[in-house]
Structure formats: C-alpha cells, structure tokens
C-alpha cells in the first residue's frame, strides 16, 4: 500500500480508481461511472488526503474538463468553472507530489493534469520524473502516455523512443496513430505513408470493442486520417492530366471521404456533447504547425453534413 497504512482506505482508493478509464458498465454510462468514482475520490482527498488519493482526484478533476463531464452534486468542486477546476487540479497534484516525491503514480497524475492544462514543459518534466521512479517497473501505459505527452510537446524523437518502449498493446496503438497522423502533417512526400501507418495502428485497437471511452474517440482519429487521405487524393486527381489515372485517384478520394463521413458520424453520435471547440481542444499541441494541422482537420470534419 503506497501513501497510507490504512488498508480500508487503500481498498476504497483501489475501488475508486478501478473505474478508470471510465466506461459504460452495469447499466451505467461512462459519465455515471466517472461521477461515482469522482465522489469516492473526493471523499478520500477531503477526509483522508494521502498522496495517491490527491493525485488521482487531481487527474479526475482535470479529466472532467477535458471530457466536458459534469461533477456529481456532492463534489466539493461542483459548480466551479473549467478554469477554476483546472487550477484546483494543479493545486491538488502539486500537493500530492510535495507529500511524496518518490511515487511514480503521483507524478504521473500531475503530468496528466499539466498536459490537460496545456503546460507542456511541466508535463514533460513530470512524465520523465515518473519514468525515472518506475524504471524497474517498466509500466507500458506510462511509457505510452509519456510518449503522447512528448508528441504534444513537439518532442517527436523522445515520443518515438517512448512509444517503442511501450510495446504498444491495445489502446496504445490509438495514441501512436495520433503520433503518426501528426508526423504526416510534418511530412511532404511521405505523407501518405504516415497516414497509412496510422490506419494500421487504429485497426489494431479492435480488442477494445465496447469500450466507449476509447472506441468513440478512436473514431475521431480515424475520421481525421481518412479526411486527410481524401484531401491528398483529391489534390492529386486535380493535378492529373491522364483521364484513367484521374478517375482512379477520384475513386480513392471518394472512398476516403465516405470513410471519414462514417467515422465522424459514429463519433458525434457517441459524443453528442462534443462541439467543434471541444474537439479542437481535445489535442493540445505546443508546436503551431501541429496545432494548425489538427485544427484544420477538425474544422473540415465538422463541415461534413
């Protein structure tokens, strides 16, 4: 038991965090599962504030802003603005690391808070500290999330290194697909290759069927990749003089637009509360060119009828 010697409290903490990532289960939606978990973490962090309880509540509070989910009515932070919730999450996370600087899980939670806040330097520092503390554990999810943070911070070499060390099981492929999608935005002649590689990774997430927390959001990335492939084939077709080749390119452009349309419709049905602004902010990026590539894609997808 890390952070507390009270077995009962620690079991309460484990029961609360076992619901992450929040998914629909036992007749409850993902939001309802999240609210139950948040209420439990809030109780622990308020009445028995050991470091892991504080760090996980901090992460859950930031996650509520990221997902656009309401907090339970019983929550201390119920009614707070998004800015105030993010500020409180930062305070809780920093309080946790000040109480225990040797627990990788506590630094991991603060790293996620920083990332959601758009504090890329802070996120990189905290993920690297968490990896240093967990160097013997080699937690694959920690490597994958650290890789995603490095990607968002524009440090692609570090991202590639950590993705390799994650060994990419299950949902890690989804995160790696976003990395490859952003690499396509930075590429010139190899753009299609990166987009195809991103599609390969997205296909590797089939073991997550029924997981509404990830599968729904995978559809947004899938739509983004197909939308950019449609744009690529359309540009080639418009520049082509040979009628047969033009027809072939237009055919592939049409297939990718149809795939993008299907995926974005699935996503928006799964997440009806996501506006274009929420989608734009769902991937915070430090490098302006990466941000533009993502932003133009999202705006294009929201323009699909």
N, C-alpha and C positions, 0 to 999 in steps of 0.2 A: 504494500500500500504506500503510494508516494504522496507526501504532503499532509497526511493525517494518520494517527494511530487508532482512530475510532473506526472499527470495522463496519458498524451500522451506517455511519456517514459515508464511508467509502462505497459501500454497496448501493446507497442511494445515488451517489455520483455515477457509478457504473451504469445503473438502470437508466439514468437521465441521458447519458451520452451514447448509450447503445442505440438510441433512436436516430443517430447521425450516420450518414446523411438522411434527413427526414424523407420518408417515402410513404405512400398510402399503404396502410395495413390495418387489419382488424376492423374493417368498415370505416376507418377514418381517412381523411385526405392528408396529403403531405403537410398542409398548413396546420391541421388539427394536431398531428403528431408533433410538429415543431412546437406548437403552443404548450402542449403537455410537458415536453422536455424543458422548454424555457421556464415554465413555472417551477419545475423541480430545481433547476439550476439557480433560479432567482432566490428560492428559499435557502439553498445551501450557501450561496455567496453572501446573502444578507445576514443569516444567523450563525453560520459556521464557515467563515471565509478563508478556507485553506487554499493554497496557490492554484491547484488544478481546477477547483470549482470557480475561482475568479476568472481564470484564463478561458475556460470553456463558456462561461456566461458572456465574457467579452466577445468571444467569437460568435456566439449565438446572437448577440445584440447587433453586431455588425452584419451578420447574415440576414437579419430581419430587414435591414435597409437594402442590401443587395438584391434580395428576392422580392422586396415590396410586400412582405408579410406583416400583418398586424400582430402586436404582442397581446398576450392574454390580459384580461381586465384586471387580474390580480397583480400584474407585474409592477415593480417599482417604477419602471420607465414608461408605463402605459400613458399615452398622450404626448410623449416627447416628440419634438420634431426630428427629422432624419439627422440633421446636423448635431443636435444635442445627443442623440443616440450614439452616433459615431464618436463624439467627444467622450461620452461616458465609457464606451467600449475601450477607447485608448487608455483612459484612466485606470480601468479595471485590469487591463492587460499589463500595464506597467507596474501596477501594484503587485500583481502576481509574480512578475519576474524579480521585483525588488525583494519579495519574501523568499523566493527560491530561484537562485540564478543557475542551479545545476540540473534542472529538469528540462529535458528537450521538449516535452509536450507543452510546457508553459510558454517557452519561446516560440514554438510552432503556432500556438493560439494567437500570440501577439503579432507574429508575422502576418497571419491572415487578416487581422484587424488593420494593420498598416496597409496591406495590399488593397483592401476594400476602400480604405480612405484615400488611396492614390499616393501614399507615401512610399515611393518605390525604394528609396535608399534605406529607409527603416525596415522595409520588408526583406530586402536582400541581407541586411545585417542580421536580422533575427533568424532568417532561414539558415544562414551559414552558422550561426551560433547553435541552432538546434541540431544541425548535421554534425557539428563538432562534438556535441554532447552525446549523440546517438551513433557515433562512429562504429561501435561494436555491434549495434543492433541492426544496422542497415535496413531501416524501415522503408520498404519500396514506395509507400504512399508519400512519405516525407520527401524522398528524392523527387518524385513526380511533381508534387506541389511546389517544391523549391525550383524545379526546372521551369514550371509555369510562371513563377514569380520572376525568375531571371529573364524569361521571354518578355514578360510585360514591361520589365525594366530596360529592355533593349539589349541585354547582355546575352546575345544568341550563342556565343561559344560556351559559356557556362551552362546555358539551358540545354544545349546538345549533350554536354558531358553528364549532367544530372539525369536527363531522360534515358541515356544508355544505362546508367547505374540503377535506374528504377526497374528495369527489365520489363516494363510496360505491360503488366497484366490488366485485364478488364478495362475499367474506366480510364486508366492512364492513357489508353490509346486515343480517347476523346481529347484529352489535353494535348497530346502530341500532335493530333490533327490540327488543332488551332495553331500550334507552333509552325507546322508545315504550311498552313494557309498564310500565315504572316511572312514566311520565307518566300512564298510565291509573290507576295506583294513587293518584296525587295528585289526579286529576280527580274531578268529580262528574257533571254532566250529559253531559260529552263523553267519558265513559269508553269507550263502545263505539267511538267514532270512533278513539281512540288504539289500541285493540285491533285494529281492522280495518286500520289503517295498519301495525301491527306484522306482521300476517299478510301484507300486501303485500310488505313487506321480506323476510320469510322466503321467500316464493315466488321472490324474485329471486336466491336462492342456488343455483338449480338447476345452474349451471355447475360447482358443486363436487361433483357426483355422484362417489362413490367415494373421497372424501377422508374417511377415517374419523376424523380428528382433529376436523374441524369438523362434518361432516354428522351424526354421532352426537349431538353436543352441541346442534346446531340442533333436534333432536327434543325435547330438554328444554324449550327456549324455546317451541317450537310447542305442546307439551302444556300449558305454563303459560298461554299465551294462550287456548287453547280451553277450559281449565278455568275461567278467569275469565269467559269468554263464557257458558259453561254456567251458572255461578253467577248471572250477570246476567239471562239469560233466565228462569231458574227463579224468581228473585225477582219478576220482572215478572209471570210467569204466576200465581204465588201471590197477587198483589195484584189480579189482573184479575177482573172480575165477568162480563164478556161471554164466554159459552161458546166462541164461534168464535175470538175473539182469544186466549182461554186455551189452546185447542187448538193454535193457530198458534205461540204462544210456547213451549209444551211441546215442540212438534215441533223447533223450533230449539235448544232446550235439549238435547234428546236427541241431535241431530246433533253438537253441540259436545262433549258428553260422550263420544260414540263416537270423535270425532276425537282428543280428549285421551287416551283409553284406548289408541288405536292408537299414538300418538306416544310415550307413556311406556313402552309395551311394547317398541317399537323401541329406544328409548334404553337401557332396562335390559338388553336382550339384547346391545347393543353395548358397554355398560359394566357388566358384572355385578359388578365390584368396588366400584361406587359405592353406598354406603349413603345413607340419608336425611341423615345428618350431613355426608357429603361433598358431597351436592347442596346442602344449606343453605349450606355454607361456600364453594361454588364462586363465589358472587357476594357478595363482601364489600362492605358498604354503610355509610357513615358516618351517614346520617340514619335515626333509629329507625323512622319511619313507612315508609320504603322497605324497611328490613330486615324489618319485620313483614309487609308486603305480599308480599315474596318468600318469607319463611318459611312463612306460612300456605298459600301456593300449593304449595310443595314438599311440605308435610305432607299436603295434600289429594291431590296426585298419588300419593304413596306409599301412600295409603289405597285407591287404585283396585285392585281384585283383578285 
